[in-house]
Amino acid sequence: MMRLRFIAMLVALYLSGGAICQPTGHGLVQQLDRARLGWDRMELSASKFFVSMRVTMELGGEPGSGDGIGLTALDPSGSADGDVSGLGIRYVTDGLGRKSNVELLIDPGSGAALRRTSLETGSRNKYRQYLFGEETVRRLTRRPEDGEETRPATEWSRVSEEQIDYPDDARGVVTEAGALIYLIAASHLEQPGDSLEILTLASDEFHWVEATVSRLDALNLDYKEKSAASTKRRTVREKAIRIVLRSRPVLPGDDDRFELLGLRDIELFIDPRSRALLQLRGKVDYFGRITFSLDSIRLTSAPHQADTDGPESARE
């Protein structure tokens, strides 16, 4: 079945001239352009009430390669779901007594989610995979029995499988919450009023998420910039595109609290040149408003020249 689905995706790729279509029943929103991104790795951090939190995001190829966590082995049926190709996105979040590794596989041209795999350790241990199919999302989970916590997650013996149906009125691309940062960075969002809306799976519920450019701001930043040629510290005042996320649940009765990386009421600040995430702001239970700021970035190409009338770097 998986190979038939993969062949169907290849046919769709050929007919669409390069864009992989979401499985049957879901179309494409605008085309995204990964070439707009001048980075492939970012680290952001936040601190409040003497508690530190860190988020690392890395773009790559197939999840599970290199130093990834390789969660494709989660599927207890042994099916070849790992054969589907796309853009891999890896997140590592660390803070509040928990560490989470997340690997996404998406279509880079549309933002459509193909697979999400995650491993949580610390105060909670959970190993989970979502497989986005034609009509449903298949969710597979492993948890450890007492005494299994130190074993590899693939050996945890509490295994469950569930199915999440797409909403009846689903239209357009279906993505996953963790893909939104890439989707926004690779999109057309630049000027105040620019917006996009996409159906998003978050915490097992579907939300319509709208990203809208609110205004252009200027941020004071201090971060490490890495490239093939050099590594340097930058203390700068950067122009930033302020983007606000608004959401509403698709189904009546579902939780209306949409979260991205544990944050609610979310604002993103994007560098108009490299399309990097300079800051991420939102609310966390018991901590209130939190700001993640860029700590380091790995560049893949020289960013476009900044506008001459915009905020300029203070010093390097």
Residue pairs with C-beta under 8 A, 6 or more apart in sequence:
1 79
2 79
2 80
2 81
2 83
2 84
3 80
3 83
5 23
5 84
5 133
5 134
6 83
6 84
8 24
9 20
9 21
9 23
9 84
12 20
12 21
13 19
13 20
13 21
16 28
18 109
19 28
19 31
19 107
19 109
19 110
20 86
20 107
20 109
20 110
20 112
21 27
21 28
21 110
21 112
22 28
22 107
22 110
22 112
22 132
22 173
22 174
23 132
23 133
23 134
23 135
24 134
24 135
25 134
25 135
25 166
25 170
26 112
26 166
26 170
26 171
26 172
26 173
26 174
26 199
27 171
27 172
27 173
28 109
28 110
28 112
28 172
28 173
29 110
29 111
29 172
29 173
29 196
29 198
30 187
30 188
30 196
31 109
31 110
32 108
32 109
32 110
32 111
32 182
32 183
32 186
32 187
33 186
34 87
34 108
34 186
36 185
36 186
36 275
37 59
37 182
37 185
37 186
37 274
37 275
37 276
37 300
38 273
38 274
38 275
38 276
38 299
38 300
38 301
38 302
38 303
38 304
39 59
39 274
39 275
39 276
39 297
39 298
39 299
39 300
40 58
40 59
40 60
40 298
40 300
41 56
41 57
41 58
41 59
41 297
41 298
42 56
42 57
42 58
42 276
42 277
42 294
42 296
42 297
42 298
43 54
43 55
43 56
43 57
43 294
43 295
43 296
43 297
44 54
44 55
44 56
44 57
44 277
44 279
44 280
44 292
44 293
44 294
44 295
45 52
45 53
45 54
45 55
45 292
45 293
45 295
46 52
46 53
46 54
46 95
46 290
46 291
46 292
46 293
47 53
48 287
48 288
48 290
49 287
51 95
51 96
51 287
52 95
53 93
53 94
53 95
53 96
53 290
53 292
54 92
54 93
54 94
54 95
54 295
55 91
55 92
55 93
55 261
55 280
55 292
56 90
56 91
56 92
56 93
57 89
57 90
57 91
57 181
57 277
58 89
58 90
59 87
59 88
59 89
59 182
60 66
60 68
60 87
60 88
60 89
60 90
61 87
61 88
62 82
62 85
62 86
62 88
62 105
63 69
63 70
63 71
63 72
63 88
63 89
63 90
63 103
63 104
63 105
63 115
63 117
64 70
64 71
64 72
64 82
64 88
64 103
65 88
68 88
68 90
68 103
69 101
69 103
69 117
69 119
71 103
71 117
71 118
71 119
71 127
71 129
72 81
72 82
72 115
72 117
72 129
73 154
74 117
74 127
74 128
74 129
74 140
74 142
74 153
74 154
75 81
75 129
75 131
75 140
76 140
76 159
76 161
81 115
81 131
84 105
84 114
84 115
86 105
86 106
86 107
86 108
86 114
87 105
87 106
87 107
87 108
87 182
88 103
88 104
88 105
89 103
89 104
89 105
89 106
89 178
89 179
89 182
90 101
90 102
90 103
90 104
91 100
91 101
91 102
91 103
91 104
91 178
91 261
92 99
92 100
92 101
92 102
93 99
93 100
93 102
93 261
93 262
94 100
97 122
97 123
98 120
98 121
98 122
98 123
98 124
99 120
99 121
99 122
100 118
100 119
100 120
100 121
101 118
101 119
101 120
102 116
102 117
102 118
102 178
103 116
103 117
103 118
104 113
104 115
104 116
104 176
104 178
104 179
105 113
105 114
105 115
105 116
106 112
106 113
106 114
106 175
106 176
106 179
106 182
107 114
108 182
108 186
110 173
111 173
111 175
111 179
111 182
111 183
111 186
111 198
112 132
112 173
112 174
112 175
113 130
113 132
113 174
113 175
113 176
113 179
113 201
114 132
115 129
115 130
115 131
115 132
116 129
116 130
116 176
116 178
117 128
117 129
117 130
118 126
118 127
118 128
118 129
119 126
119 127
119 153
120 126
120 127
125 143
125 144
125 149
125 153
125 156
126 141
126 142
126 143
127 141
127 142
127 143
127 153
127 154
127 156
128 139
128 140
128 141
128 142
129 139
129 140
129 141
130 137
130 138
130 139
130 140
130 176
130 201
131 137
131 138
131 139
131 140
132 174
132 176
135 165
135 166
136 163
136 164
136 165
136 166
137 163
137 164
137 166
137 201
138 161
138 162
138 163
138 164
139 161
139 162
139 163
139 164
139 204
140 159
140 160
140 161
141 158
141 159
141 160
141 161
141 162
142 153
142 154
142 156
142 157
142 158
142 159
143 156
143 158
144 151
144 153
144 156
144 157
144 158
145 156
145 157
145 158
148 155
148 156
148 157
164 201
164 204
166 174
166 206
167 199
167 206
167 250
167 251
169 250
170 199
170 206
170 250
171 199
172 197
172 198
172 199
173 198
173 199
174 198
174 199
174 200
174 201
174 206
175 183
175 198
175 199
175 200
175 201
176 200
176 201
176 202
177 200
177 201
177 202
177 203
177 209
177 258
177 259
177 260
178 260
178 261
180 198
180 200
180 209
180 211
180 245
180 260
181 260
181 268
181 277
183 196
183 198
183 211
184 196
184 211
184 243
184 268
184 270
185 270
185 275
185 276
185 277
186 275
187 196
187 211
188 194
188 196
189 195
189 196
189 211
189 213
189 241
189 243
189 270
190 213
190 241
190 272
191 213
192 213
192 214
192 215
192 216
193 212
193 213
194 212
194 213
195 210
195 211
195 212
195 213
196 210
196 211
197 208
197 209
197 210
197 211
198 208
198 209
199 206
199 207
199 208
199 209
199 250
200 206
200 207
200 208
200 209
200 247
200 258
202 258
202 259
202 260
203 255
203 259
205 249
205 250
205 251
205 254
205 255
206 249
206 250
206 251
206 254
207 247
207 248
207 249
207 250
207 254
207 258
208 247
208 248
208 250
209 245
209 246
209 247
209 258
210 245
210 246
210 247
211 243
211 244
211 245
211 268
212 243
212 244
212 246
213 241
213 242
213 243
214 242
214 243
214 244
214 267
215 242
216 239
216 240
216 241
216 242
216 272
216 310
217 239
217 240
217 241
217 242
217 269
218 237
218 238
218 239
218 240
218 310
218 311
219 237
219 238
219 240
219 269
219 278
219 279
220 236
220 237
220 314
221 234
221 235
221 236
221 237
221 238
221 278
221 293
221 294
222 233
222 234
222 235
222 236
223 233
223 234
223 293
223 294
223 295
223 296
223 297
224 231
224 232
224 233
224 234
224 295
224 296
224 297
225 231
225 232
225 233
225 234
225 296
225 297
225 299
226 296
226 297
226 298
226 299
227 298
227 299
232 316
233 316
234 313
234 316
235 314
235 315
235 316
236 313
236 314
236 315
236 316
237 311
237 312
237 313
237 314
238 271
238 278
238 311
238 313
239 271
239 272
239 306
239 307
239 310
239 311
240 269
240 270
240 271
240 272
240 278
240 279
241 269
241 270
241 271
241 272
242 267
242 268
242 269
243 267
243 268
243 269
243 270
244 266
244 267
245 258
245 260
245 266
245 267
245 268
247 256
247 258
248 256
249 255
249 256
249 258
257 264
258 264
260 266
260 282
261 280
262 284
263 280
263 281
263 282
263 283
263 284
263 290
264 282
264 283
264 284
265 282
265 283
266 280
266 281
266 282
267 279
267 280
267 281
267 282
268 277
268 279
268 280
268 281
269 277
269 278
269 279
269 280
269 281
270 276
270 277
270 278
271 277
271 278
271 303
272 306
272 307
273 303
273 304
273 305
273 306
274 297
274 299
274 303
276 294
276 297
277 294
278 293
278 294
279 291
279 292
279 293
279 294
280 291
280 292
281 289
281 290
281 291
281 292
282 289
282 290
283 289
283 290
284 290
306 312
